[in-house]
Amino acid sequence: MSTSVASPSGGSPLLSTPLLEMRGIVKQFPGVRALDGVDLDVRAGEVHCLLGQNGAGKSTLIKVLAGAHQPDEGEIRWDGDRVTLGDPQAAMARGIATIYQELDLVAGLTVADNVFLGRERSRLGITRPAQANRAAGELLARLGHPEIRPTAEVGSLSAASQQMVSMARALSQDARLIVMDEPSAVLDAEEVDHLFQVVRDLTADGVAVVYISHRLEEIREVGDRITVLKDGRTVATGLPARETSTAEVITLMTGRTIEYVFPARREVRDQAAEPVLEVQDLSLAGRFRDVSFHVRPGEVLGLAGLVGSGRSEILETVYGARRATTGTVHVAGRRLRPGDVAAAVGAGVGLAPEERKSQGLLLGEPIYRNITLASLARFARGGYLSGGAEKQAAREQAEALDLRPVDVDREVRTLSGGNQQKVVLARWLLRDCTVLLLDEPTRGVDVGARSEIYALIRALADRGVAVVVVSSEIPEVLGLADEVLVVADGDVIARRPADELDEHQVLDMVMEGAAPVPGAAREGDVA
Amino acid sequence: MSETTTAAPPSGSAADAGDGARAKGPGLLGGPLGRNLGLVVALLVLCIVGAITAPGRFVDVDNVLTILRLAAVVGVVSVGMTFVIIGGGIDLSVGALVALSSVWATTLATQAMAQDFHWIVMVFTAIAVGAGAGLINGIVIAYGRLVAFIATLAMLAAARGLAEIIANRRTQIVQDRGFIEFFGGDVLGIPTLVIIFALVAAAGWVLLNRTTFGRRTFAVGGNAEAARLAGIRVQRHTVWLYVLSGVTCGIAAVMLMARTTTGSSTHGTLLELDAIAAVVIGGTLLVGGRGTIVGTVLGVLIFTTLGNVFTLNNLSSSAQAVARGVIIVLAVLLQQRLAAGGARPRKKARGAATSGSPAGALPGGSATPGGPAGARPGDSGGRPPT
């Protein structure tokens, strides 16, 4: 088991048995050990905060807790008894409720319907809406939100109100432990205050709350104790939420044990070259504001920020997959039509999207068809495809990228994550892209293949491609990029050369939402 | 780097164990034959049954030509339908478009023009009307973002209504002898209609398997978002798919006009159900992204041969409808089995996202890909009076 558990004896030893005890939880996915010995204990009536960087294992842990994943090793004790949470129903029956980041409500049903979904109030199969409405109303009143009408359609409610509906649902199941996954991400300041009041009321009633957030000030305000995860391990547990310093927390979260091999940057960059991608004052209403940057051939620009900070949206807007509210994008001096992907592709821009499977690949089609998808015209004369040339070209790319297996007739679905990513990259290589936008290029790529992807990205840059990389993993951005833009809440708060930043500083900026040094914000470099 | 090589093969081969046969599926030559083997066998069995139950009459050149001639009209429409369905859509308006095209091409005005110039005017008119209506379908669906089912359902109602208005509910006789002689005749003993069907099917096969248009059709139907992000103009492509379907309706209208020597607003009634049924039992997935022309042609032949065998044995058309319904359900069940391997990873992802929900009632969502497939052809088996 993990030896790095630095438990400073926790808070009050009043309750001898914790409500929930997880010991040595291990969860293995193909190629990734998502959880590698996690310990967590939660007491009744406390707010237990779970901290950790992306990929630290928080999501997997709460899925284990919700019964959605089965741990490979380790034990879970509930009220002192060893239990198996074989499926979500089993977890619910014990009184464990999870409120996911993406709310899982049925938009077309009413508030009361959603609260009692699957456990409808009924007699002889006939629903009893009046009773359900009354009960839902009571739950919402208890949550301090009597203004949410039980008969309102959920789809018409604000995100904050929807969250309350989710919480009412948790309460209606007599939950004794409620897991909240970044509940404040969709809320404004006032709504967050409301939420905290609800959380305090719940804990006063003896309900335990596991609270996941990236915002340290929230954790200090509402939390009791902190558990920090890193690389699937518990690195600290039972830290007092109010007394632990930001620096201490960040130190625990950083300094990852897995070291990736990043390829060397070019020592002297060609500062004289004309930028190939120029983004001026780009904004997308509600997502990000006034983003400006430019990238020269051979440069790798990294966008660092938390999930939801707007980094992916910036990339998608540059690409035309979203239509910019204001601002311009120029590629090699020519302005791109906003909201027109085909124009961007025509100008030599390529995107490897975040959701590779749903946005990037035709999973049921063979490799070669995925590679040639953006360059079909090249293999066609009058629309008639020359199959041999097409396959040959795809095979050459596959070999150049060391795709395994090289058999280009294989369905893409049968490939590993790393090789699927290579297929996407090969598509744009075949097109001779001048600008490559990479959104989370190593998501779902196993540890061994990552260095390979990094080397590929650097090799592309060395061939003169301008690369923009978005990643939730700060070390990845720092290791890969020449320059880094730090994005928080839709604002670019800093732009620096990557070698002048460390993980600690970036994490501090994105979690506090501001750059410590003024003047760096929102300015493209002028060099 | 060496680490990757050890990491990649296990996941690949594990998936391959179940998928090995299917991995070659979309290959151009090997796959379709293998996948259509079942259909070929079904067709052969039907022929054997026909030969045994109606010996003299079934195995007869004239009878075979009758079957082919009957198959021709549905077949041409089904080829267009195959494109639409592979592209992730559906076209319920085909029957109505055939009627509208046939009526428009046989109005007094059109026929007068044809008399002055050449009967080819009628052919052009029919195809132009079909293409125009298809264009409207496509624009409403692609740019108006209306669900294809609804948009083409509306076209189904509107086009037949328009046909009735134009024809004033009367059957319009085709006057031009040349037209009837050309399309009603034969070349070297093979009816012209059958030759047209063969040509359309061959052109469809080339278009689907050998052109950028076909490739993009698979991409748009298989994963519209990925296609869009790869720079394909998905909306424009969708419009072309419905135009293509409309064109095949126009061709089918010409063929019907030749066969019946009339243009009528009742032509092609319920043709959409026959076409969709043929496409579906031909192995094309109703969710899009996968399908073959060969399968569709076999599907059409199976249905037509079935009808012929039933007729030769003096069985009622009602019994035939029941048999059709059964065949459709069996074919789709089989298809789902095949598709299940393909859909599994997606299902798993969805399951992981929803299974934690307190509702817990969502795993049933995995049945949706088959849902519409099961429901729609079921309707066609029952033949509801529309």
Interface residues (C-beta under 8 A of the other chain):
Chain A: P30 G31 K63 A66 G67 A68 H69 D87 P88 Q89 M92 A97 T98 Y100 E102 D104 V106 L117 G118 R169 A170 Q173 Y319 A321 V341 A342 A344 V345 G346 L351 P353 K357 S358 Q359 G360 L361 L362 L363 G364 E365 P366 R369 L373 A374 L376 A377 A380 G383 Y384 L385 G387 D402 R404 P405 D409 R410 E411 R413 T414 L415 S416 G418 N419 R427 D446 V447 G448 A449 S451 E452 A455
Chain B: M1 E3 T4 T5 T6 A7 A8 P9 P10 S11 G12 A15 D16 D19 R22 A23 K24 G25 P26 G27 L28 V206 R210 T211 T212 F213 G214 R215 R216 F218 A219 G222 N223 E225 A226 A227 R228 L229 A230 G231 I232 R233 G289 R290 G342 P345 R346 A349 A352 A353 T354 S355 G356 S357 P358 A359 G360 A361
